[in-house]
Amino acid sequence: MSDYRRNRRTRLNHTIRELFQEHHITTADLIYPLFISEEIEELQAIKSMPGIHQIPIHYLAKEIEEIQSLGIKAVLLFGIPKVKDAEGSQAYAQEGIVQRAIRHIKQIAPDLIVIADTCLCEYTDHGHCGHIDGEGFLVNDESVELSVRTAVSQAEAGADIIAPSSCLDGVAYEIRKALDAAGYANVSVMGYSIKFASAFYGPFRDAADSAPKKGNRKTYQIPISNQREALRELSSDLEEGVDMVIVKPVMAFMDMIYQTRQMTHLPLVVYSVSGEYSMIEAASNNGWISKEQIIMELMLSFKRAGADLIITYHAKEIAKWLQS
């Protein structure tokens, strides 16, 4: 009998390593975010996110054709309107940019899963996620009402999944009630259940033109230091009846992915956010890292921690690597 185990036997060559690989990435794991803008006629490069663009609605057909050809099953839509106001009225307008984009996608690709980001920060002239009072404080219940109107309008347009990203108290519950009452019981709610007030969101605010004009979002997003508070937010969303949960960001919050997986059997979605994307792009463009190896290592680490699905701006590149 050997004095010690020979653990290397299951990794002696490529084939045996593949045979015993515990976690895998497939195109079915990936969700690709899209920024749809009313303000442009041509693709508009996002300087802080190399390789990512704002897309005019007439370009959507070409974009969706490429996404489907790569085997990606789902997209997450963010809208950039021409006109903003204090109540973010274009977020819930019947002819709002996201509502038009949803209808267009469903006409050309009815089987593609469309997730609608349900928030108002891109639509308000103050950059906060709903109604603010005279002191600039986001008022919870009035803001929830605006999110509910937005969610119903997105479901009417054909969205498969509603994703309320404002993190307001009770927003998932009120959206679920309103969807059911409006006849959209089969439309899912994807809760932004653990969303930290993170510096990793910076490039997104360029992409979506959504930075607050004054103050910050720390009264309605989770402090980065607080693990137990994050789990309380998760518990609230589970009680409010969400169908799946999100943890974001991911690279600095792997502990929360793991703990979320221990707390629920619901599908777990992780969002690899804009700052994470841009850091990888910057290091890769300077020749400091192997881009493909780094990205795939991260994706597998998210799966290993417990993720089922990954929202990532690298989704198209990952799909191409998997095809080849």
Secondary structure, 3 states (H helix, E strand, C coil): CCCCCCHHHHHCCHHHHHHCCCCCCCHHHEEEEEEEECCCCCCEECCCCCCCEEEEHHHHHHHHHHHHHCCCCEEEEEEECCCCECCCHHHCCCCCHHHHHHHHHHHHCCCCEEEEECCCCCCECCCCCCCECCCCCECHHHHHHHHHHHHHHHHHHCCCEEECCCCCCCHHHHHHHHHHHCCCCCCEEEEEEEEECCHHHHHHHHHCCCCCCCCCCCCCCECCCCHHHHHHHHHHHHHCCCCEEEEECCCCCHHHHHHHHHHCCCCEEEEECHHHHHHHHHHHHCCCCCHHHHHHHHHHHHHHHCCCEEEECCHHHHHHHHHC
